[in-house]
Amino acid sequence: MISIEQLQPIILPPPISGWPPAIGWWLLALLVIIVLAGWRYLSSVKTQPQRPLNHDPLRDSALQQLQTLPKPHGGEQVGPWLQQLNQLLKRICATRYPEHASHTLSGREWLAFLDSRCPAAGLTRWMILVQGAYQPDCRLDDKSIAQLQQAIDTWIRKHV
């Protein structure tokens, strides 16, 4: 049997200060929380649909209305289509520029008003837009119809 005198004395570990390691662990825990929160935020941002920076409900609605207007084809009369185009443009201008009373304009003054807002569309060269609805048998070829529609599309995209 071993006697108590033969036992080695108990060696205690050196004292450890509580704050320096504790601060390190707290900083590590805080870093983990920040990383997890950032990862969660970025994953939620990626899943949300991105809207264009220049999103405008009036523009989107006007473009959709323009696309849904039935275009005449194959030499059909374009008078009713031209009237609908003018009505669409007048509604847009009445909403955007109520102080200009653009709804009272007609003919060259109307086209000049439109071009003053967006010269890139070049609507002043489309006199048929304001005169065609009043001609008894107004017809355009498919290429001209497409070009006029493109000019109005440009006006809406760049102006509205």
C-alpha positions as CSV (number, residue, x, y, z in Angstrom):
1,M,0.0,0.0,0.0
2,I,1.1,3.5,-0.6
3,S,1.3,5.9,2.2
4,I,0.2,9.5,2.0
5,E,3.8,10.6,2.4
6,Q,4.7,8.9,-0.9
7,L,2.1,10.8,-2.9
8,Q,3.2,13.6,-5.1
9,P,1.7,17.1,-4.3
10,I,-1.3,18.2,-6.4
11,I,-0.2,20.5,-9.2
12,L,-2.8,23.0,-10.0
13,P,-3.0,24.6,-13.5
14,P,-1.9,28.1,-13.7
15,P,-4.7,30.6,-13.1
16,I,-6.4,31.8,-16.3
17,S,-7.6,35.3,-16.5
18,G,-11.3,35.3,-17.4
19,W,-11.4,38.4,-19.6
20,P,-9.0,38.1,-22.5
21,P,-10.2,34.7,-23.7
22,A,-13.8,35.6,-22.9
23,I,-13.6,38.8,-25.0
24,G,-12.1,36.7,-27.9
25,W,-15.0,34.2,-27.6
26,W,-17.6,37.0,-27.5
27,L,-16.0,38.7,-30.6
28,L,-16.0,35.3,-32.4
29,A,-19.7,34.8,-31.5
30,L,-20.6,38.3,-32.7
31,L,-18.7,37.7,-35.9
32,V,-20.6,34.5,-36.5
33,I,-23.9,36.2,-35.9
34,I,-23.0,39.1,-38.3
35,V,-22.0,36.6,-41.0
36,L,-25.2,34.6,-40.6
37,A,-27.4,37.7,-40.7
38,G,-25.6,39.0,-43.8
39,W,-25.9,35.6,-45.5
40,R,-29.7,35.5,-44.7
41,Y,-30.2,39.1,-45.9
42,L,-28.3,38.4,-49.2
43,S,-30.3,35.2,-49.8
44,S,-33.6,37.0,-49.3
45,V,-32.5,39.9,-51.6
46,K,-31.7,37.4,-54.4
47,T,-35.1,35.7,-54.2
48,Q,-37.1,39.0,-54.5
49,P,-37.9,40.0,-58.1
50,Q,-35.8,42.9,-59.2
51,R,-37.7,45.9,-60.6
52,P,-36.1,48.1,-63.2
53,L,-34.6,51.3,-61.8
54,N,-36.8,53.3,-64.1
55,H,-40.1,51.5,-63.3
56,D,-43.1,53.8,-63.9
57,P,-46.6,52.4,-63.8
58,L,-47.9,55.0,-66.3
59,R,-45.2,54.1,-68.8
60,D,-45.8,50.4,-68.4
61,S,-49.6,50.8,-68.7
62,A,-49.2,53.0,-71.8
63,L,-46.8,50.6,-73.5
64,Q,-49.2,47.7,-72.8
65,Q,-52.1,49.6,-74.2
66,L,-50.1,50.5,-77.3
67,Q,-49.3,46.8,-77.8
68,T,-52.9,45.7,-77.4
69,L,-54.3,48.2,-79.9
70,P,-55.3,46.1,-83.0
71,K,-53.1,47.3,-85.9
72,P,-54.6,47.3,-89.4
73,H,-52.9,45.0,-91.9
74,G,-52.9,44.5,-95.6
75,G,-54.1,47.9,-96.7
76,E,-57.0,48.1,-94.3
77,Q,-58.2,51.6,-93.3
78,V,-56.1,53.1,-90.6
79,G,-58.4,55.9,-89.4
80,P,-59.8,54.1,-86.3
81,W,-56.3,52.9,-85.3
82,L,-54.9,56.5,-85.7
83,Q,-57.8,57.8,-83.5
84,Q,-56.9,55.3,-80.8
85,L,-53.2,56.2,-81.0
86,N,-54.1,59.9,-80.5
87,Q,-56.5,59.1,-77.6
88,L,-53.7,57.2,-75.9
89,L,-51.2,60.0,-76.4
90,K,-53.8,62.6,-75.2
91,R,-54.5,60.6,-72.0
92,I,-50.8,60.3,-71.3
93,C,-50.2,64.0,-71.8
94,A,-53.3,64.9,-69.7
95,T,-51.9,62.9,-66.9
96,R,-48.3,64.1,-67.2
97,Y,-49.0,67.7,-68.2
98,P,-52.4,68.8,-66.9
99,E,-51.3,72.5,-66.8
100,H,-50.6,72.6,-70.6
101,A,-54.1,71.7,-71.7
102,S,-52.7,69.5,-74.4
103,H,-56.1,67.9,-74.9
104,T,-57.1,71.1,-76.7
105,L,-54.3,70.9,-79.2
106,S,-54.7,69.5,-82.7
107,G,-52.8,69.3,-86.0
108,R,-49.3,70.6,-86.2
109,E,-49.6,72.1,-82.7
110,W,-50.3,68.7,-81.2
111,L,-47.4,67.1,-83.0
112,A,-45.1,70.0,-82.1
113,F,-46.1,69.6,-78.4
114,L,-45.3,65.8,-78.6
115,D,-42.0,66.5,-80.2
116,S,-41.1,69.2,-77.7
117,R,-41.3,66.5,-75.0
118,C,-39.4,63.8,-77.0
119,P,-37.7,64.9,-80.2
120,A,-36.1,61.5,-80.6
121,A,-39.5,60.0,-81.6
122,G,-39.8,62.4,-84.5
123,L,-43.6,62.5,-84.5
124,T,-43.8,65.8,-86.4
125,R,-43.1,63.9,-89.6
126,W,-46.2,61.8,-89.0
127,M,-48.9,64.3,-90.1
128,I,-51.0,61.3,-91.0
129,L,-51.4,60.7,-87.2
130,V,-53.6,63.8,-86.9
131,Q,-55.1,63.9,-90.4
132,G,-55.6,60.3,-91.2
133,A,-58.6,59.8,-88.9
134,Y,-60.5,62.5,-90.9
135,Q,-59.8,61.2,-94.3
136,P,-62.5,59.0,-95.8
137,D,-60.2,56.3,-97.1
138,C,-56.8,56.5,-95.3
139,R,-54.5,53.5,-95.8
140,L,-50.9,52.8,-94.9
141,D,-48.6,49.9,-95.9
142,D,-47.4,47.5,-93.2
143,K,-44.0,49.1,-93.0
144,S,-45.4,52.6,-92.3
145,I,-47.7,51.2,-89.7
146,A,-44.8,49.5,-88.0
147,Q,-42.7,52.7,-88.2
148,L,-45.4,54.8,-86.7
149,Q,-46.0,52.3,-83.9
150,Q,-42.2,52.3,-83.2
151,A,-42.1,56.1,-83.1
152,I,-45.0,56.2,-80.6
153,D,-43.3,53.4,-78.6
154,T,-40.1,55.5,-78.5
155,W,-42.0,58.6,-77.4
156,I,-43.6,56.7,-74.5
157,R,-40.4,55.0,-73.4
158,K,-38.2,58.1,-73.5
159,H,-40.8,60.6,-72.4
160,V,-43.2,59.0,-69.9
